[in-house]
Amino acid sequence: MRENGGVRYLDTPEVTTNYLNAVNGYLRELRLKKRNADDYYSFLADIIQSPVQSIREDARSDLIYFVETCPSFNKSRILVDNRVDEALKFWINRDTIPKKSETP
């Protein structure tokens, strides 16, 4: 376990609301309905803008994992999504989208 053991502090009503919304979104996308790559991406792109740093960080790492493990998802759409920061777009463009010279 890390220094805080993964504990999330709900120290204000706003932080609590943000965590509850994030948890409800994860449950909705991953457990309560049929999984859909586009819906899950849209959810992650929304919460990647959370005012709560740990929610943003978790969403960012989940988005990276999603991009790496979902071959059916059109990664190019991330490059034009204003919800996603430029550093993440750079990584996606450089490391996950095959260049024309690399495709058979």
N, C-alpha and C positions, 0 to 999 in steps of 0.2 A: 504494500500500500504506500502511496505517496505520503508526503508530510501531512496532508489534511485527510487522508484516508478516503478521498472521494466525497467527503461530506459537502453538502450544499447548504449555505446559510441563507435562510429566508428572513432577512433582517428588516425588510420593509414590505408593505403591502404590494408595491409595484414589482419588486423582485419576486415575491411569491406568485403574483399573477403571471409574470413572464414564465416562470418555471412550470406552473400548472398548464399554461397554454402550450408550452413546448412538449411536455409529457403527453398531454391529450393529443397533440398532433402526431407524435411518434406512435402512440397506440392506434390512432385512426389509420395511419398509413401502413403500419406493419402488422397489425393484428385484427382490426375490426372490419376490414374490407379486402377485396381481392387486390393483390399488389399490382401497382401500375408504376412503371419507371418514370413516366412524365409527371405524374402526381407527386411522387416521392421527391423528385428533383425540385419541383416547384415549392414544396414544403421546405426543403432544406435551404433553397435560395431565399425564401422569406425569413427564416429564423437566423440565417447567417448575418442578418442585420439587427439582431436583438440588442437592446441596450445593456444586457447582462453579458459580461465578458465570457464567462464559462459556457453559456449557451451558444454564443458565437463560435467559440473555439471547438465545442463539440460538434456543432453543425458543419463547420469547416472540415474537420477530420472525417466526419461521416460522408460529406460530399466527395472528398478525395477518395475514400474507400469505394464509394458508389461508382465513381467514374472509372476506377481501376478494375472493378469486378462486374460491371454490367455492359457486356459487349453490344447489346441491342440498343443502348441509349445513344442518341445523336449528340456527341460531345460538342460539335460545332455550335450548337445553339447557346452554349454557355458563353461563347466569345462575344455574343451580342446582347447578353443579359446585363442590364445596368445594376442588378442586385448583387452581382458577383464582382469582387475587387480585381484590380488589374494584375496583381501578383498571382492570384489563382488562375486567371485567364492565361497568363504567360506560361505557367507550368502546364496547363492543359494543352495549349497550342504546341509547346515544345516537346512534351514527353508522352502525350497520349493520342494525338491525332497524327496518323501516318501521313508523311509527305508524299507527293505524287511519285517521286523517284523511288520510294520505298515500297509502293504497292505493286503487286505482281501484274 
